[in-house]
Amino acid sequence: MKPGPTKNADPLTPALASLAGLFADETRAACLLALLDGRAWTAGELARHAGVAPSTVSEHLDRLVAGGLLTEARQGRHRYVRLTDARAAQLVEDLAAHAAPGAPVRPRTLREAGAAGAMARGRTCYDHLAGRLGITVTGAMTERGLLRQDTGFALTDQGVAWFGELGIELARGGRRPLARSCVDRTERRPHLAGVAGAALCGHALAAGWCERIGSGRAVRVTPAGARAFAAHLGIDAF
């Protein structure tokens, strides 16, 4: 007979166990990692990505939506899903970092090696910059006094003014912190997340400083971006 909860169990125990169960399947994990690109995917796209039948992935997506990790929208006959919010994305990224604390997995093919190299150089982590690109930008902001890391991540007054000078709006008043540390899964160092990280990433993509590589999360710095990062942050190489 299955044992019941102990008399003094924390009331959060069932909720934590249920949340953990959402990650305890390789198909669901593959979908969550894919959705870290911050965009909406169709159920069919996720099925092809995970290598399972559409009916199978649909059942998994139902569980993730019911568990609050995904939101869904329907357009015609297509079902689109995306991560619910930045908190859900942070949870996925943090768990992924904990799941692979040692050396990275060796790519099996040249194509995998190329994709892994591109992701390590620069990528989006939900809605902010990650990889060596994100680490380099974060380091440059810290060196120039725009960002503090000594007592947790925080924009300085100079940093807030810097965003204003670039015409980058920082949305205030929500529950999301202005600046937050996110441990980079490949670099093992913190990069800038939060409102400021999202605003900078959005501006970099919109202004053509960075561009996506294919349809994945990998991004690269454009020639115009290299000039902009050099002018505004003193970065001479990535």
Salt bridges, closest charged atoms under 4 A:
ASP25 OD1 - HIS60 NE2 3.70
ASP37 OD2 - ARG39 NE 3.30
ASP62 OD1 - ARG79 NH2 2.66
GLU72 OE1 - ARG79 NE 2.60
GLU93 OE2 - ARG185 NE 3.70
GLU93 OE1 - ARG217 NH2 3.85
GLU112 OE2 - ARG108 NH2 2.76
ASP127 OD1 - HIS128 ND1 3.42
ASP127 OD2 - ARG176 NH1 2.76
ASP150 OD2 - ARG148 NH2 2.57
ASP184 OD1 - ARG123 NH2 3.20
ASP184 OD2 - HIS191 ND1 2.88
GLU187 OE2 - ARG132 NH1 3.95
GLU211 OE2 - ARG220 NE 2.87
